[in-house]
Amino acid sequence: MAISVAIETPLQDDVRALVSDLNDHLLPLSPIEFQFKMSVEQMAGADTTVFVARDGNGAAVGCGALKDHGNHVGEVKRMFTRPTVRGQRVGSALLEAITTLAKAKGVTRLVLETGAGEGFADAYRLYERSGFTRCGVLLDYPDSEHSAFYEKWLTLAPAQ
């Protein structure tokens, strides 16, 4: 299946639906107070770049975002692929696009928070295969048994 990944606004109906499906997917996996979601309106902020994966028919099948925290720190947010495309490297393509943009923006440390537990095993595999390693608590997240934290140190893209 041909997948394209591009920067898009999250304020589109099909992307809103994708984010809603992500929120529904997360609900049974962690207590709500330990789900650190961004709304599509927050995702549309100037500090966040949203990537959307689309199939050959143009349907939104995945998303992910890069949030710039300043001081050369970027955060991967709202990673999700529809169950119908899991195992087809859509998540890897999204994470690669996020990493490429992070390097171009001068990010040297890319971080993320995800849930903890069996329901997140696929996410752990994706992040670890993409060069992320587990680390301690990040940014302003609470230290909790419901979160797992990852980081990836980047080298800067060559000047153009």
PyMOL CGO cylinders between C-alpha atoms (Angstrom):
from pymol import cmd
from pymol.cgo import CYLINDER

trace = [
    CYLINDER, 0.00, 0.00, 0.00, 1.33, 3.42, -0.96, 0.3, 1, 1, 1, 1, 1, 1,
    CYLINDER, 1.33, 3.42, -0.96, 1.45, 5.79, 2.01, 0.3, 1, 1, 1, 1, 1, 1,
    CYLINDER, 1.45, 5.79, 2.01, 2.32, 9.47, 1.87, 0.3, 1, 1, 1, 1, 1, 1,
    CYLINDER, 2.32, 9.47, 1.87, 3.27, 11.57, 4.89, 0.3, 1, 1, 1, 1, 1, 1,
    CYLINDER, 3.27, 11.57, 4.89, 2.96, 15.34, 4.84, 0.3, 1, 1, 1, 1, 1, 1,
    CYLINDER, 2.96, 15.34, 4.84, 2.64, 18.32, 7.16, 0.3, 1, 1, 1, 1, 1, 1,
    CYLINDER, 2.64, 18.32, 7.16, -1.03, 19.25, 7.40, 0.3, 1, 1, 1, 1, 1, 1,
    CYLINDER, -1.03, 19.25, 7.40, -3.34, 21.20, 9.63, 0.3, 1, 1, 1, 1, 1, 1,
    CYLINDER, -3.34, 21.20, 9.63, -5.11, 19.09, 12.25, 0.3, 1, 1, 1, 1, 1, 1,
    CYLINDER, -5.11, 19.09, 12.25, -8.19, 21.28, 11.78, 0.3, 1, 1, 1, 1, 1, 1,
    CYLINDER, -8.19, 21.28, 11.78, -9.60, 19.04, 9.04, 0.3, 1, 1, 1, 1, 1, 1,
    CYLINDER, -9.60, 19.04, 9.04, -12.58, 16.75, 9.60, 0.3, 1, 1, 1, 1, 1, 1,
    CYLINDER, -12.58, 16.75, 9.60, -10.70, 13.55, 8.73, 0.3, 1, 1, 1, 1, 1, 1,
    CYLINDER, -10.70, 13.55, 8.73, -7.77, 14.46, 10.99, 0.3, 1, 1, 1, 1, 1, 1,
    CYLINDER, -7.77, 14.46, 10.99, -10.16, 15.40, 13.79, 0.3, 1, 1, 1, 1, 1, 1,
    CYLINDER, -10.16, 15.40, 13.79, -11.72, 11.94, 13.37, 0.3, 1, 1, 1, 1, 1, 1,
    CYLINDER, -11.72, 11.94, 13.37, -8.29, 10.32, 13.51, 0.3, 1, 1, 1, 1, 1, 1,
    CYLINDER, -8.29, 10.32, 13.51, -7.44, 12.14, 16.75, 0.3, 1, 1, 1, 1, 1, 1,
    CYLINDER, -7.44, 12.14, 16.75, -10.84, 11.19, 18.17, 0.3, 1, 1, 1, 1, 1, 1,
    CYLINDER, -10.84, 11.19, 18.17, -10.08, 7.53, 17.35, 0.3, 1, 1, 1, 1, 1, 1,
    CYLINDER, -10.08, 7.53, 17.35, -6.72, 7.91, 19.09, 0.3, 1, 1, 1, 1, 1, 1,
    CYLINDER, -6.72, 7.91, 19.09, -8.43, 9.29, 22.19, 0.3, 1, 1, 1, 1, 1, 1,
    CYLINDER, -8.43, 9.29, 22.19, -10.94, 6.41, 22.15, 0.3, 1, 1, 1, 1, 1, 1,
    CYLINDER, -10.94, 6.41, 22.15, -8.08, 3.91, 21.78, 0.3, 1, 1, 1, 1, 1, 1,
    CYLINDER, -8.08, 3.91, 21.78, -6.29, 5.34, 24.83, 0.3, 1, 1, 1, 1, 1, 1,
    CYLINDER, -6.29, 5.34, 24.83, -9.29, 5.52, 27.17, 0.3, 1, 1, 1, 1, 1, 1,
    CYLINDER, -9.29, 5.52, 27.17, -9.17, 1.92, 28.46, 0.3, 1, 1, 1, 1, 1, 1,
    CYLINDER, -9.17, 1.92, 28.46, -5.35, 1.80, 28.64, 0.3, 1, 1, 1, 1, 1, 1,
    CYLINDER, -5.35, 1.80, 28.64, -4.56, 4.34, 31.39, 0.3, 1, 1, 1, 1, 1, 1,
    CYLINDER, -4.56, 4.34, 31.39, -6.40, 6.36, 34.02, 0.3, 1, 1, 1, 1, 1, 1,
    CYLINDER, -6.40, 6.36, 34.02, -7.70, 9.54, 32.38, 0.3, 1, 1, 1, 1, 1, 1,
    CYLINDER, -7.70, 9.54, 32.38, -5.63, 11.78, 34.67, 0.3, 1, 1, 1, 1, 1, 1,
    CYLINDER, -5.63, 11.78, 34.67, -2.48, 10.18, 33.21, 0.3, 1, 1, 1, 1, 1, 1,
    CYLINDER, -2.48, 10.18, 33.21, -3.47, 10.72, 29.58, 0.3, 1, 1, 1, 1, 1, 1,
    CYLINDER, -3.47, 10.72, 29.58, -1.71, 13.85, 28.40, 0.3, 1, 1, 1, 1, 1, 1,
    CYLINDER, -1.71, 13.85, 28.40, -3.66, 14.57, 25.25, 0.3, 1, 1, 1, 1, 1, 1,
    CYLINDER, -3.66, 14.57, 25.25, -3.47, 17.60, 23.01, 0.3, 1, 1, 1, 1, 1, 1,
    CYLINDER, -3.47, 17.60, 23.01, -6.68, 18.75, 21.36, 0.3, 1, 1, 1, 1, 1, 1,
    CYLINDER, -6.68, 18.75, 21.36, -6.60, 19.43, 17.62, 0.3, 1, 1, 1, 1, 1, 1,
    CYLINDER, -6.60, 19.43, 17.62, -6.76, 23.13, 18.48, 0.3, 1, 1, 1, 1, 1, 1,
    CYLINDER, -6.76, 23.13, 18.48, -3.62, 22.77, 20.63, 0.3, 1, 1, 1, 1, 1, 1,
    CYLINDER, -3.62, 22.77, 20.63, -2.00, 20.72, 17.87, 0.3, 1, 1, 1, 1, 1, 1,
    CYLINDER, -2.00, 20.72, 17.87, -2.63, 23.64, 15.49, 0.3, 1, 1, 1, 1, 1, 1,
    CYLINDER, -2.63, 23.64, 15.49, -0.51, 25.95, 17.68, 0.3, 1, 1, 1, 1, 1, 1,
    CYLINDER, -0.51, 25.95, 17.68, 2.63, 27.62, 16.38, 0.3, 1, 1, 1, 1, 1, 1,
    CYLINDER, 2.63, 27.62, 16.38, 4.87, 25.38, 18.51, 0.3, 1, 1, 1, 1, 1, 1,
    CYLINDER, 4.87, 25.38, 18.51, 3.54, 22.15, 16.98, 0.3, 1, 1, 1, 1, 1, 1,
    CYLINDER, 3.54, 22.15, 16.98, 3.88, 20.62, 13.51, 0.3, 1, 1, 1, 1, 1, 1,
    CYLINDER, 3.88, 20.62, 13.51, 1.42, 17.86, 12.59, 0.3, 1, 1, 1, 1, 1, 1,
    CYLINDER, 1.42, 17.86, 12.59, 2.16, 15.08, 10.13, 0.3, 1, 1, 1, 1, 1, 1,
    CYLINDER, 2.16, 15.08, 10.13, -0.64, 13.07, 8.53, 0.3, 1, 1, 1, 1, 1, 1,
    CYLINDER, -0.64, 13.07, 8.53, -0.19, 9.74, 6.78, 0.3, 1, 1, 1, 1, 1, 1,
    CYLINDER, -0.19, 9.74, 6.78, -2.60, 9.08, 3.93, 0.3, 1, 1, 1, 1, 1, 1,
    CYLINDER, -2.60, 9.08, 3.93, -3.22, 5.93, 1.92, 0.3, 1, 1, 1, 1, 1, 1,
    CYLINDER, -3.22, 5.93, 1.92, -3.37, 5.77, -1.87, 0.3, 1, 1, 1, 1, 1, 1,
    CYLINDER, -3.37, 5.77, -1.87, -7.01, 6.90, -1.78, 0.3, 1, 1, 1, 1, 1, 1,
    CYLINDER, -7.01, 6.90, -1.78, -6.18, 9.96, 0.31, 0.3, 1, 1, 1, 1, 1, 1,
    CYLINDER, -6.18, 9.96, 0.31, -7.71, 8.63, 3.54, 0.3, 1, 1, 1, 1, 1, 1,
    CYLINDER, -7.71, 8.63, 3.54, -6.01, 9.74, 6.76, 0.3, 1, 1, 1, 1, 1, 1,
    CYLINDER, -6.01, 9.74, 6.76, -4.57, 6.56, 8.31, 0.3, 1, 1, 1, 1, 1, 1,
    CYLINDER, -4.57, 6.56, 8.31, -2.07, 7.94, 10.82, 0.3, 1, 1, 1, 1, 1, 1,
    CYLINDER, -2.07, 7.94, 10.82, -0.76, 11.02, 12.53, 0.3, 1, 1, 1, 1, 1, 1,
    CYLINDER, -0.76, 11.02, 12.53, 2.02, 12.30, 14.72, 0.3, 1, 1, 1, 1, 1, 1,
    CYLINDER, 2.02, 12.30, 14.72, 3.33, 15.68, 15.78, 0.3, 1, 1, 1, 1, 1, 1,
    CYLINDER, 3.33, 15.68, 15.78, 6.50, 17.50, 16.78, 0.3, 1, 1, 1, 1, 1, 1,
    CYLINDER, 6.50, 17.50, 16.78, 6.12, 19.99, 19.63, 0.3, 1, 1, 1, 1, 1, 1,
    CYLINDER, 6.12, 19.99, 19.63, 8.99, 22.44, 20.03, 0.3, 1, 1, 1, 1, 1, 1,
    CYLINDER, 8.99, 22.44, 20.03, 9.87, 23.09, 23.69, 0.3, 1, 1, 1, 1, 1, 1,
    CYLINDER, 9.87, 23.09, 23.69, 12.82, 25.38, 22.96, 0.3, 1, 1, 1, 1, 1, 1,
    CYLINDER, 12.82, 25.38, 22.96, 16.37, 24.80, 24.19, 0.3, 1, 1, 1, 1, 1, 1,
    CYLINDER, 16.37, 24.80, 24.19, 16.85, 22.22, 21.37, 0.3, 1, 1, 1, 1, 1, 1,
    CYLINDER, 16.85, 22.22, 21.37, 14.21, 19.88, 22.86, 0.3, 1, 1, 1, 1, 1, 1,
    CYLINDER, 14.21, 19.88, 22.86, 11.39, 18.51, 20.72, 0.3, 1, 1, 1, 1, 1, 1,
    CYLINDER, 11.39, 18.51, 20.72, 8.61, 16.19, 21.80, 0.3, 1, 1, 1, 1, 1, 1,
    CYLINDER, 8.61, 16.19, 21.80, 6.83, 13.54, 19.76, 0.3, 1, 1, 1, 1, 1, 1,
    CYLINDER, 6.83, 13.54, 19.76, 3.08, 13.87, 20.37, 0.3, 1, 1, 1, 1, 1, 1,
    CYLINDER, 3.08, 13.87, 20.37, -0.16, 12.21, 19.23, 0.3, 1, 1, 1, 1, 1, 1,
    CYLINDER, -0.16, 12.21, 19.23, 1.35, 9.21, 17.42, 0.3, 1, 1, 1, 1, 1, 1,
    CYLINDER, 1.35, 9.21, 17.42, -1.39, 6.95, 16.06, 0.3, 1, 1, 1, 1, 1, 1,
    CYLINDER, -1.39, 6.95, 16.06, -2.09, 4.63, 13.16, 0.3, 1, 1, 1, 1, 1, 1,
    CYLINDER, -2.09, 4.63, 13.16, -5.41, 3.08, 12.32, 0.3, 1, 1, 1, 1, 1, 1,
    CYLINDER, -5.41, 3.08, 12.32, -5.58, -0.65, 13.13, 0.3, 1, 1, 1, 1, 1, 1,
    CYLINDER, -5.58, -0.65, 13.13, -6.14, -1.43, 9.43, 0.3, 1, 1, 1, 1, 1, 1,
    CYLINDER, -6.14, -1.43, 9.43, -2.59, -0.25, 8.57, 0.3, 1, 1, 1, 1, 1, 1,
    CYLINDER, -2.59, -0.25, 8.57, -0.66, -1.45, 11.59, 0.3, 1, 1, 1, 1, 1, 1,
    CYLINDER, -0.66, -1.45, 11.59, 2.36, -3.53, 10.69, 0.3, 1, 1, 1, 1, 1, 1,
    CYLINDER, 2.36, -3.53, 10.69, 2.79, -1.65, 7.40, 0.3, 1, 1, 1, 1, 1, 1,
    CYLINDER, 2.79, -1.65, 7.40, 5.44, 0.78, 8.73, 0.3, 1, 1, 1, 1, 1, 1,
    CYLINDER, 5.44, 0.78, 8.73, 3.12, 3.80, 8.78, 0.3, 1, 1, 1, 1, 1, 1,
    CYLINDER, 3.12, 3.80, 8.78, 4.24, 4.65, 12.31, 0.3, 1, 1, 1, 1, 1, 1,
    CYLINDER, 4.24, 4.65, 12.31, 7.87, 4.37, 11.23, 0.3, 1, 1, 1, 1, 1, 1,
    CYLINDER, 7.87, 4.37, 11.23, 7.27, 6.73, 8.30, 0.3, 1, 1, 1, 1, 1, 1,
    CYLINDER, 7.27, 6.73, 8.30, 5.60, 9.27, 10.59, 0.3, 1, 1, 1, 1, 1, 1,
    CYLINDER, 5.60, 9.27, 10.59, 8.39, 9.03, 13.17, 0.3, 1, 1, 1, 1, 1, 1,
    CYLINDER, 8.39, 9.03, 13.17, 11.02, 9.41, 10.44, 0.3, 1, 1, 1, 1, 1, 1,
    CYLINDER, 11.02, 9.41, 10.44, 9.32, 12.57, 9.14, 0.3, 1, 1, 1, 1, 1, 1,
    CYLINDER, 9.32, 12.57, 9.14, 9.12, 13.98, 12.68, 0.3, 1, 1, 1, 1, 1, 1,
    CYLINDER, 9.12, 13.98, 12.68, 12.79, 13.20, 13.31, 0.3, 1, 1, 1, 1, 1, 1,
    CYLINDER, 12.79, 13.20, 13.31, 13.88, 14.76, 10.01, 0.3, 1, 1, 1, 1, 1, 1,
    CYLINDER, 13.88, 14.76, 10.01, 12.02, 17.98, 10.79, 0.3, 1, 1, 1, 1, 1, 1,
    CYLINDER, 12.02, 17.98, 10.79, 13.36, 18.01, 14.36, 0.3, 1, 1, 1, 1, 1, 1,
    CYLINDER, 13.36, 18.01, 14.36, 16.93, 17.85, 13.05, 0.3, 1, 1, 1, 1, 1, 1,
    CYLINDER, 16.93, 17.85, 13.05, 16.22, 20.62, 10.53, 0.3, 1, 1, 1, 1, 1, 1,
    CYLINDER, 16.22, 20.62, 10.53, 14.85, 22.80, 13.36, 0.3, 1, 1, 1, 1, 1, 1,
    CYLINDER, 14.85, 22.80, 13.36, 17.97, 22.28, 15.46, 0.3, 1, 1, 1, 1, 1, 1,
    CYLINDER, 17.97, 22.28, 15.46, 16.47, 19.85, 17.96, 0.3, 1, 1, 1, 1, 1, 1,
    CYLINDER, 16.47, 19.85, 17.96, 19.20, 17.77, 19.55, 0.3, 1, 1, 1, 1, 1, 1,
    CYLINDER, 19.20, 17.77, 19.55, 17.05, 15.85, 22.04, 0.3, 1, 1, 1, 1, 1, 1,
    CYLINDER, 17.05, 15.85, 22.04, 13.78, 14.31, 20.89, 0.3, 1, 1, 1, 1, 1, 1,
    CYLINDER, 13.78, 14.31, 20.89, 11.62, 13.03, 23.75, 0.3, 1, 1, 1, 1, 1, 1,
    CYLINDER, 11.62, 13.03, 23.75, 8.24, 11.45, 24.30, 0.3, 1, 1, 1, 1, 1, 1,
    CYLINDER, 8.24, 11.45, 24.30, 5.85, 10.22, 26.95, 0.3, 1, 1, 1, 1, 1, 1,
    CYLINDER, 5.85, 10.22, 26.95, 3.65, 7.21, 26.34, 0.3, 1, 1, 1, 1, 1, 1,
    CYLINDER, 3.65, 7.21, 26.34, 1.54, 4.99, 28.51, 0.3, 1, 1, 1, 1, 1, 1,
    CYLINDER, 1.54, 4.99, 28.51, 2.86, 2.06, 30.49, 0.3, 1, 1, 1, 1, 1, 1,
    CYLINDER, 2.86, 2.06, 30.49, 1.64, -1.50, 30.29, 0.3, 1, 1, 1, 1, 1, 1,
    CYLINDER, 1.64, -1.50, 30.29, 0.78, -4.29, 27.90, 0.3, 1, 1, 1, 1, 1, 1,
    CYLINDER, 0.78, -4.29, 27.90, -1.40, -2.10, 25.69, 0.3, 1, 1, 1, 1, 1, 1,
    CYLINDER, -1.40, -2.10, 25.69, 1.63, -0.04, 24.68, 0.3, 1, 1, 1, 1, 1, 1,
    CYLINDER, 1.63, -0.04, 24.68, 3.93, -2.88, 23.56, 0.3, 1, 1, 1, 1, 1, 1,
    CYLINDER, 3.93, -2.88, 23.56, 3.63, -1.97, 19.86, 0.3, 1, 1, 1, 1, 1, 1,
    CYLINDER, 3.63, -1.97, 19.86, 4.50, 1.65, 20.64, 0.3, 1, 1, 1, 1, 1, 1,
    CYLINDER, 4.50, 1.65, 20.64, 7.56, 0.57, 22.62, 0.3, 1, 1, 1, 1, 1, 1,
    CYLINDER, 7.56, 0.57, 22.62, 8.75, -1.55, 19.67, 0.3, 1, 1, 1, 1, 1, 1,
    CYLINDER, 8.75, -1.55, 19.67, 8.27, 1.34, 17.25, 0.3, 1, 1, 1, 1, 1, 1,
    CYLINDER, 8.27, 1.34, 17.25, 10.21, 3.79, 19.41, 0.3, 1, 1, 1, 1, 1, 1,
    CYLINDER, 10.21, 3.79, 19.41, 13.02, 1.39, 20.23, 0.3, 1, 1, 1, 1, 1, 1,
    CYLINDER, 13.02, 1.39, 20.23, 13.44, 0.32, 16.59, 0.3, 1, 1, 1, 1, 1, 1,
    CYLINDER, 13.44, 0.32, 16.59, 13.65, 4.01, 15.72, 0.3, 1, 1, 1, 1, 1, 1,
    CYLINDER, 13.65, 4.01, 15.72, 16.57, 4.59, 18.10, 0.3, 1, 1, 1, 1, 1, 1,
    CYLINDER, 16.57, 4.59, 18.10, 14.75, 5.85, 21.18, 0.3, 1, 1, 1, 1, 1, 1,
    CYLINDER, 14.75, 5.85, 21.18, 15.83, 4.61, 24.60, 0.3, 1, 1, 1, 1, 1, 1,
    CYLINDER, 15.83, 4.61, 24.60, 13.99, 4.61, 27.90, 0.3, 1, 1, 1, 1, 1, 1,
    CYLINDER, 13.99, 4.61, 27.90, 14.82, 7.44, 30.24, 0.3, 1, 1, 1, 1, 1, 1,
    CYLINDER, 14.82, 7.44, 30.24, 13.58, 9.10, 33.40, 0.3, 1, 1, 1, 1, 1, 1,
    CYLINDER, 13.58, 9.10, 33.40, 10.75, 11.56, 33.81, 0.3, 1, 1, 1, 1, 1, 1,
    CYLINDER, 10.75, 11.56, 33.81, 10.70, 14.32, 31.20, 0.3, 1, 1, 1, 1, 1, 1,
    CYLINDER, 10.70, 14.32, 31.20, 9.52, 17.91, 30.93, 0.3, 1, 1, 1, 1, 1, 1,
    CYLINDER, 9.52, 17.91, 30.93, 6.65, 18.62, 33.32, 0.3, 1, 1, 1, 1, 1, 1,
    CYLINDER, 6.65, 18.62, 33.32, 5.13, 15.13, 33.35, 0.3, 1, 1, 1, 1, 1, 1,
    CYLINDER, 5.13, 15.13, 33.35, 4.50, 13.56, 36.75, 0.3, 1, 1, 1, 1, 1, 1,
    CYLINDER, 4.50, 13.56, 36.75, 6.54, 10.57, 37.87, 0.3, 1, 1, 1, 1, 1, 1,
    CYLINDER, 6.54, 10.57, 37.87, 3.99, 7.78, 37.63, 0.3, 1, 1, 1, 1, 1, 1,
    CYLINDER, 3.99, 7.78, 37.63, 3.68, 4.05, 37.04, 0.3, 1, 1, 1, 1, 1, 1,
    CYLINDER, 3.68, 4.05, 37.04, 1.28, 4.95, 34.18, 0.3, 1, 1, 1, 1, 1, 1,
    CYLINDER, 1.28, 4.95, 34.18, 3.93, 6.61, 31.98, 0.3, 1, 1, 1, 1, 1, 1,
    CYLINDER, 3.93, 6.61, 31.98, 6.99, 5.45, 30.08, 0.3, 1, 1, 1, 1, 1, 1,
    CYLINDER, 6.99, 5.45, 30.08, 9.51, 8.01, 28.83, 0.3, 1, 1, 1, 1, 1, 1,
    CYLINDER, 9.51, 8.01, 28.83, 11.84, 7.83, 25.85, 0.3, 1, 1, 1, 1, 1, 1,
    CYLINDER, 11.84, 7.83, 25.85, 14.56, 10.01, 24.36, 0.3, 1, 1, 1, 1, 1, 1,
    CYLINDER, 14.56, 10.01, 24.36, 16.66, 10.09, 21.23, 0.3, 1, 1, 1, 1, 1, 1,
    CYLINDER, 16.66, 10.09, 21.23, 19.73, 12.26, 20.83, 0.3, 1, 1, 1, 1, 1, 1,
    CYLINDER, 19.73, 12.26, 20.83, 19.99, 13.76, 17.34, 0.3, 1, 1, 1, 1, 1, 1,
    CYLINDER, 19.99, 13.76, 17.34, 22.82, 15.15, 15.33, 0.3, 1, 1, 1, 1, 1, 1,
    CYLINDER, 22.82, 15.15, 15.33, 22.03, 18.37, 13.54, 0.3, 1, 1, 1, 1, 1, 1,
    CYLINDER, 22.03, 18.37, 13.54, 21.28, 18.34, 9.83, 0.3, 1, 1, 1, 1, 1, 1,
    CYLINDER, 21.28, 18.34, 9.83, 24.09, 19.81, 7.73, 0.3, 1, 1, 1, 1, 1, 1,
    CYLINDER, 24.09, 19.81, 7.73, 23.73, 23.51, 6.93, 0.3, 1, 1, 1, 1, 1, 1,
    CYLINDER, 23.73, 23.51, 6.93, 22.30, 24.16, 3.49, 0.3, 1, 1, 1, 1, 1, 1,
]
cmd.load_cgo(trace, "trace")
